[in-house]
């Protein structure tokens, strides 16, 4: 009996010592207790088999204080701590950024009770399931990175309540449904990346995002027309490889900071509007793989006229008529791609001079791709003096007179047969 009492007393004593030590750790902890519990909850939600030796999470050992041992051999990486309140000695977690270590699991059951978290980045791992509504608890979040995982389902409306969010990366997952209009609540948002998902429906009105400068929704199934009310702060818009229809709205010219516009691989048609060629800031315009049938000529564009375009790609459309000669007057244009259309007529001499001997203050055509059209006539003399490697010029698969492959710019496809050229339209014999 005495031995049993002794054993019981010893066991109780050990429990009391452990409890006292735990209370002392919490009392003296450099990490706020709620953040420790939230970190534990996050680690426990991971698939244990995905936490490989040497990864950040494998080093998390909660017998020690996380913030007090950060970058030791116990807590090597994965988060950042900062003192945020002068009235408390405890540090708070302000960043949770995982390494790309193939972590997996679902986040849907987590409470996300990180009151001061500013950055959450779980990109390029194997997380799955839906994006949880509970992320809205992270009211101080400025960056949310969930790129390159296997999240599915709809983008939750609750993300629109993260009023401090500046960067949102949900790209390259399996998200579907429509882009929620609630994203209009992200008044501080600067960068929005949703590319590489299965999103559909029409693109919502996001005109209230007055700080947005980068938008990428490429490689989805977005339908309807090109939005008419983009935020005026945008520098880059990429909506390639969707199901957009109709024409390009005139409102694009009101985006006074826009530098890059990529609407390729859609179903846009009609005329390429003239205002894109003398836009005040546009430098790169990509409209390839659409259904455009004509190109409008800007009335005011003549030698010396202001144009910021550096690269223009209108390839793989249904463009007809003569090559627009004014494109050689664009002083900064150095890459012009018009291949695989139905252009006819002769190559303008202005094009050849811009490749071989551009005038003062004018950028040369470093890339001029005109193959796969119905261009006829002789090759302009300045092009015949070009040496291989001097410029990327492609004239193959046309109706040109004497354009053998011995000329580097005639490579890339034999000239069309006389019958094919005559059946398309009149040409110089």
C-alpha positions as CSV (number, residue, x, y, z in Angstrom):
1,X,0.0,0.0,0.0
2,X,2.8,2.4,0.9
3,X,4.5,1.7,-2.5
4,X,1.3,2.5,-4.3
5,X,0.8,5.8,-2.4
6,X,4.4,6.7,-3.2
7,X,4.0,5.9,-6.9
8,X,0.7,7.9,-7.0
9,X,2.4,10.9,-5.3
10,X,5.4,10.8,-7.6
11,X,3.1,10.7,-10.7
12,X,1.1,13.6,-9.4
13,X,4.2,15.5,-8.6
14,X,5.5,15.0,-12.2
15,X,2.2,16.3,-13.6
16,X,2.3,19.3,-11.3
17,X,5.9,20.1,-12.4
18,X,5.0,19.8,-16.1
19,X,1.9,21.9,-15.6
20,X,3.8,24.6,-13.7
21,X,6.5,24.6,-16.4
22,X,3.9,25.0,-19.1
23,X,2.2,27.9,-17.3
24,X,5.6,29.5,-16.7
25,X,6.4,29.1,-20.4
26,X,3.1,30.8,-21.3
27,X,3.7,33.5,-18.7
28,X,7.2,34.3,-19.9
29,X,6.8,33.4,-23.6
30,X,8.1,35.8,-26.1
31,X,5.3,34.5,-28.5
32,X,1.7,35.5,-27.7
33,X,-0.1,32.4,-26.5
34,X,-2.9,32.5,-29.1
35,X,-0.4,32.6,-31.9
36,X,1.3,29.5,-30.5
37,X,-2.0,27.7,-30.4
38,X,-2.8,28.8,-34.0
39,X,0.6,27.6,-35.2
40,X,0.0,24.2,-33.5
41,X,-3.5,24.0,-35.2
42,X,-1.9,24.8,-38.6
43,X,0.8,22.1,-38.2
44,X,-1.8,19.5,-37.1
45,X,-3.9,20.2,-40.2
46,X,-1.1,19.1,-42.5
47,X,-0.8,15.6,-43.8
48,X,1.9,14.2,-41.6
49,X,3.4,12.2,-44.5
50,X,3.9,15.5,-46.4
51,X,6.1,17.1,-43.7
52,X,9.4,15.9,-44.9
53,X,12.7,16.0,-42.9
54,X,14.5,19.3,-43.5
55,X,11.3,21.3,-44.3
56,X,10.4,24.4,-42.3
57,X,7.4,22.8,-40.5
58,X,9.4,19.7,-39.5
59,X,11.6,22.0,-37.3
60,X,8.6,23.4,-35.4
61,X,9.0,22.0,-31.9
62,X,6.6,23.5,-29.4
63,X,8.4,22.4,-26.3
64,X,10.2,25.7,-27.0
65,X,9.0,29.2,-27.6
66,X,8.7,29.8,-31.3
67,X,9.6,33.5,-31.6
68,X,12.3,33.1,-29.0
69,X,13.9,30.3,-31.0
70,X,13.3,31.4,-34.5
71,X,16.1,30.4,-36.9
72,X,17.5,28.0,-34.3
73,X,17.8,24.3,-35.0
74,X,14.2,23.9,-33.7
75,X,12.4,26.7,-35.5
76,X,14.4,27.1,-38.7
77,X,12.0,29.1,-40.8
78,X,8.4,29.5,-41.9
79,X,7.2,32.6,-40.0
80,X,8.2,36.0,-38.7
81,X,7.6,37.6,-35.3
82,X,7.4,41.3,-34.4
83,X,6.6,43.3,-31.3
84,X,3.4,45.1,-32.2
85,X,2.1,46.4,-28.8
86,X,4.1,48.5,-26.4
87,X,1.9,47.3,-23.5
88,X,2.9,43.7,-24.0
89,X,6.3,42.0,-24.1
90,X,4.9,39.2,-26.3
91,X,5.7,39.1,-30.0
92,X,3.0,38.4,-32.6
93,X,3.2,36.5,-35.8
94,X,3.1,38.9,-38.7
95,X,4.1,36.5,-41.5
96,X,3.5,32.8,-42.3
97,X,5.4,31.8,-45.5
98,X,6.0,28.2,-46.1
99,X,8.8,26.7,-48.2
100,X,7.9,24.7,-51.4
101,X,8.2,21.4,-49.7
102,X,5.1,19.6,-51.1
103,X,3.0,20.1,-48.0
104,X,-0.6,18.8,-48.4
105,X,-3.8,18.9,-46.5
106,X,-7.0,20.9,-46.2
107,X,-7.3,24.4,-44.6
108,X,-11.1,24.4,-44.3
109,X,-11.2,23.5,-40.6
110,X,-8.7,26.1,-39.4
111,X,-9.8,29.1,-37.3
112,X,-6.9,31.3,-38.6
113,X,-6.7,33.1,-35.3
114,X,-3.6,35.1,-36.2
115,X,-4.7,38.6,-35.2
116,X,-1.7,40.4,-36.6
117,X,-0.8,38.3,-39.6
118,X,0.1,40.5,-42.6
119,X,1.5,37.9,-45.0
120,X,0.2,34.4,-45.7
121,X,2.0,32.6,-48.5
122,X,1.5,28.8,-49.0
123,X,2.3,28.9,-52.7
124,X,3.6,25.9,-54.8
125,X,2.6,23.1,-52.5
126,X,-0.2,20.5,-52.7
127,X,-3.0,22.0,-50.5
128,X,-6.5,21.0,-51.6
129,X,-10.1,21.5,-50.8
130,X,-11.9,24.8,-50.8
131,X,-10.5,28.1,-49.8
132,X,-12.0,28.6,-46.3
133,X,-14.2,31.5,-45.4
134,X,-12.3,31.7,-42.1
135,X,-9.4,33.5,-43.9
136,X,-11.6,36.6,-43.4
137,X,-10.4,36.5,-39.8
138,X,-7.0,37.7,-41.0
139,X,-8.1,41.4,-41.0
140,X,-4.6,42.8,-41.2
141,X,-3.6,40.7,-44.1
142,X,-1.8,42.6,-46.9
143,X,-0.6,39.6,-49.0
144,X,-2.4,36.3,-49.6
145,X,-0.5,33.8,-51.7
146,X,-2.1,30.4,-52.5
147,X,-0.7,30.0,-56.0
148,X,0.3,26.6,-57.5
149,X,-1.8,24.3,-55.2
150,X,-4.9,22.2,-55.9
151,X,-7.6,24.4,-54.3
152,X,-11.0,23.8,-55.8
153,X,-14.5,25.3,-55.7
154,X,-15.5,28.9,-55.9
155,X,-13.5,31.9,-54.7
156,X,-15.3,32.8,-51.4
157,X,-17.1,36.1,-51.2
158,X,-15.5,36.6,-47.8
159,X,-12.1,37.4,-49.3
160,X,-13.7,40.7,-50.3
161,X,-13.8,41.7,-46.6
162,X,-9.9,41.7,-46.3
163,X,-9.8,45.5,-46.7
164,X,-6.1,45.8,-46.1
165,X,-5.2,43.3,-48.8
166,X,-2.7,44.6,-51.4
167,X,-1.7,41.4,-53.3
168,X,-4.0,38.4,-54.0
169,X,-2.5,35.3,-55.7
170,X,-4.9,32.5,-56.4
171,X,-3.4,31.5,-59.7
172,X,-2.8,27.9,-61.0
173,X,-5.3,26.0,-58.9
174,X,-8.6,24.3,-59.8
175,X,-11.0,27.1,-58.8
176,X,-14.2,27.4,-60.7
177,X,-17.4,29.5,-60.8
178,X,-17.5,33.2,-61.4
179,X,-15.1,35.9,-60.1
180,X,-17.0,37.3,-57.1
181,X,-18.0,41.0,-57.3
182,X,-17.2,41.2,-53.6
183,X,-13.5,41.7,-54.7
184,X,-14.6,45.3,-55.1
185,X,-14.2,45.5,-51.3
186,X,-10.4,45.2,-51.7
187,X,-9.9,48.9,-51.9
188,X,-6.1,48.7,-51.3
189,X,-5.5,45.9,-53.8
190,X,-2.6,46.5,-56.2
191,X,-2.0,43.0,-57.8
192,X,-4.7,40.4,-58.7
193,X,-3.6,37.1,-60.2
194,X,-6.3,34.5,-61.0
195,X,-4.7,32.9,-64.1
196,X,-4.6,29.1,-64.7
197,X,-7.9,28.1,-63.1
198,X,-11.4,27.1,-64.4
199,X,-13.2,30.4,-63.7
200,X,-16.1,31.3,-65.9
201,X,-18.9,33.7,-66.4
202,X,-18.5,37.4,-67.3
203,X,-15.7,39.4,-65.7
204,X,-17.2,41.5,-62.9
205,X,-17.2,45.3,-62.6
206,X,-14.0,46.1,-60.5
207,X,-13.8,49.8,-61.2
208,X,-13.6,50.7,-57.5
209,X,-10.1,49.1,-57.2
210,X,-8.4,52.5,-57.7
211,X,-5.0,51.1,-56.7
212,X,-4.9,48.0,-58.9
213,X,-1.9,48.1,-61.3
214,X,-1.6,44.4,-62.3
215,X,-4.4,42.1,-63.5
216,X,-4.0,38.6,-64.8
217,X,-7.0,36.3,-65.4
218,X,-5.5,34.3,-68.3
219,X,-6.1,30.7,-69.1
220,X,-9.6,30.5,-67.7
221,X,-13.1,30.3,-69.3
222,X,-14.2,33.9,-68.8
223,X,-16.9,34.9,-71.3
224,X,-18.7,38.0,-72.4
225,X,-17.1,41.2,-73.6
226,X,-14.0,43.0,-72.6
227,X,-14.9,45.1,-69.6
228,X,-15.6,48.7,-70.3
229,X,-14.7,50.0,-66.8
230,X,-11.3,48.8,-65.8
231,X,-9.6,50.6,-62.9
232,X,-7.8,53.6,-64.3
233,X,-4.6,52.8,-62.4
234,X,-3.8,49.6,-64.3
235,X,-0.4,49.1,-65.9
236,X,-0.9,45.6,-67.2
237,X,-4.0,43.6,-68.3
238,X,-3.7,40.0,-69.3
239,X,-6.8,38.1,-70.3
240,X,-5.4,35.7,-72.9
241,X,-6.8,32.3,-73.5
242,X,-10.4,32.9,-72.4
243,X,-13.7,33.0,-74.3
244,X,-14.1,36.8,-74.7
245,X,-16.3,38.0,-77.6
246,X,-17.2,41.2,-79.3
247,X,-14.9,44.2,-79.9
248,X,-12.4,46.1,-77.9
249,X,-14.1,49.0,-76.1
250,X,-13.1,52.6,-76.7
251,X,-12.7,53.1,-72.9
252,X,-9.3,51.4,-73.1
253,X,-7.8,54.7,-74.3
254,X,-8.8,56.2,-70.9
255,X,-6.4,54.0,-69.1
256,X,-3.6,56.5,-69.1
257,X,-1.0,54.4,-67.4
258,X,-1.6,51.1,-69.3
259,X,1.6,49.6,-70.7
260,X,0.8,46.0,-71.5
261,X,-2.5,44.6,-73.0
262,X,-2.8,40.9,-73.8
263,X,-6.1,39.7,-75.2
264,X,-4.8,37.0,-77.4
265,X,-6.4,33.5,-77.8
266,X,-10.0,34.7,-77.5
267,X,-12.9,35.2,-79.9
268,X,-12.7,39.0,-80.4
269,X,-13.6,40.3,-83.8
270,X,-14.4,43.3,-85.9
271,X,-11.7,46.0,-86.4
272,X,-8.6,46.6,-84.3
273,X,-9.4,50.1,-83.0
274,X,-7.2,53.0,-84.1
275,X,-6.9,54.4,-80.6
276,X,-4.6,51.5,-79.6
277,X,-1.9,52.7,-81.9
278,X,-1.6,56.2,-80.5
279,X,-2.4,55.3,-76.9
280,X,-0.5,57.6,-74.5
281,X,1.2,54.9,-72.6
282,X,0.7,51.5,-74.3
283,X,4.0,49.7,-75.0
284,X,3.0,46.1,-75.7
285,X,-0.2,45.0,-77.5
286,X,-1.0,41.4,-78.2
287,X,-4.2,40.5,-80.0
288,X,-3.1,37.3,-81.8
289,X,-5.3,34.3,-82.2
290,X,-8.6,36.1,-82.4
291,X,-11.1,36.9,-85.3
292,X,-10.2,40.4,-86.2
293,X,-10.9,41.2,-89.9
294,X,-9.5,44.7,-90.3
295,X,-7.2,47.4,-88.8
296,X,-8.4,50.9,-88.3
297,X,-6.0,53.7,-89.3
298,X,-5.5,56.5,-86.8
299,X,-6.2,59.8,-88.5
300,X,-3.4,61.7,-86.8
301,X,-0.6,59.0,-87.1
302,X,2.0,60.3,-89.5
303,X,5.9,60.5,-89.3
304,X,6.8,62.1,-86.0
305,X,3.4,61.3,-84.3
306,X,3.6,60.2,-80.7
307,X,3.2,56.5,-80.1
308,X,4.6,54.4,-77.3
309,X,4.2,51.0,-78.9
310,X,7.3,48.9,-78.8
311,X,5.8,45.4,-79.6
312,X,2.6,44.7,-81.6
313,X,1.3,41.2,-82.4
314,X,-1.8,40.8,-84.6
315,X,-0.9,37.4,-85.9
316,X,-3.3,34.5,-86.5
317,X,-6.4,36.6,-87.2
318,X,-8.5,37.1,-90.4
319,X,-7.0,40.5,-91.3
320,X,-7.3,41.6,-94.9
321,X,-6.3,44.5,-97.1
322,X,-2.9,46.1,-97.5
323,X,-0.3,46.2,-94.8
324,X,-0.8,49.4,-92.8
325,X,2.1,51.7,-93.9
326,X,1.7,53.9,-90.8
327,X,3.1,51.2,-88.6
328,X,6.5,52.0,-90.0
329,X,6.0,55.6,-88.7
330,X,5.7,54.5,-85.0
331,X,9.0,55.7,-83.7
332,X,9.5,53.1,-80.9
333,X,8.0,50.1,-82.6
334,X,10.7,47.4,-82.9
335,X,8.6,44.2,-83.0
336,X,5.8,43.8,-85.5
337,X,4.1,40.4,-86.0
338,X,1.4,40.2,-88.7
339,X,1.9,36.6,-89.9
340,X,-0.9,34.1,-90.7
341,X,-3.5,36.6,-91.8
342,X,-4.9,37.4,-95.3
343,X,-3.0,40.6,-96.0
344,X,-2.3,41.2,-99.7
345,X,-0.5,43.8,-101.8
346,X,3.2,44.6,-101.8
347,X,5.5,45.0,-98.8
348,X,5.6,48.8,-98.1
349,X,9.1,50.3,-98.7
350,X,8.8,52.0,-95.3
351,X,8.9,48.6,-93.6
352,X,12.1,47.7,-95.4
353,X,13.8,51.0,-94.5
354,X,12.7,50.7,-90.9
355,X,14.5,47.3,-90.8
356,X,17.6,48.2,-92.7
357,X,18.2,51.9,-92.4
358,X,15.8,53.6,-89.8
359,X,15.9,57.3,-89.6
360,X,17.3,59.3,-86.7
361,X,15.4,58.9,-83.5
362,X,13.4,55.9,-84.9
363,X,13.8,52.3,-83.6
364,X,14.6,49.7,-86.2
365,X,12.3,46.7,-86.7
366,X,14.3,44.0,-84.9
367,X,11.4,41.6,-85.5
368,X,9.2,41.8,-88.6
369,X,7.1,38.7,-89.2
370,X,4.9,38.8,-92.3
371,X,4.8,35.1,-93.2
372,X,1.6,33.2,-94.0
373,X,-0.2,36.0,-95.9
374,X,-0.8,36.7,-99.6
375,X,1.8,39.4,-100.2
376,X,3.1,39.7,-103.7
377,X,5.6,41.6,-105.8
378,X,9.3,41.9,-105.5
379,X,11.2,42.0,-102.2
380,X,12.1,45.7,-101.4
381,X,15.8,46.4,-102.1
382,X,16.8,47.3,-98.5
383,X,15.8,43.9,-97.3
384,X,18.1,42.2,-99.9
385,X,21.1,43.8,-98.2
386,X,20.4,42.3,-94.8
387,X,22.8,39.8,-93.4
388,X,21.7,36.8,-91.3
389,X,21.5,37.7,-87.6
390,X,20.9,41.4,-88.3
391,X,17.2,41.2,-87.7
392,X,14.4,38.6,-87.3
393,X,12.5,39.0,-90.6
394,X,10.0,36.3,-91.9
395,X,8.4,36.5,-95.3
396,X,7.8,32.7,-96.0
397,X,4.5,31.3,-97.2
398,X,3.4,34.4,-99.3
399,X,3.0,35.1,-103.0
400,X,6.3,37.0,-103.3
401,X,8.2,37.1,-106.6
402,X,11.6,35.3,-106.2
403,X,11.9,34.7,-102.5
404,X,14.0,31.5,-102.3
405,X,15.1,30.0,-99.1
406,X,18.6,31.1,-99.8
407,X,17.5,34.4,-98.3
408,X,17.2,33.9,-94.5
409,X,14.1,36.0,-94.4
410,X,12.4,33.7,-97.0
411,X,12.7,30.7,-94.8
412,X,9.8,29.3,-92.7
413,X,7.7,28.0,-95.6
414,X,7.7,27.9,-99.4
415,X,5.9,30.6,-101.2
416,X,2.3,29.8,-102.1
417,X,1.4,28.3,-105.4
418,X,0.4,30.6,-108.3
419,X,-3.0,29.0,-108.3
420,X,-3.5,29.6,-104.5
421,X,-2.5,33.2,-104.9
422,X,-4.6,33.9,-108.0
423,X,-7.7,32.3,-106.4
424,X,-7.4,34.5,-103.4
425,X,-7.3,37.8,-105.3
426,X,-5.5,39.8,-108.0
427,X,-1.8,39.9,-108.0
428,X,1.1,41.2,-110.0
429,X,2.1,38.4,-112.4
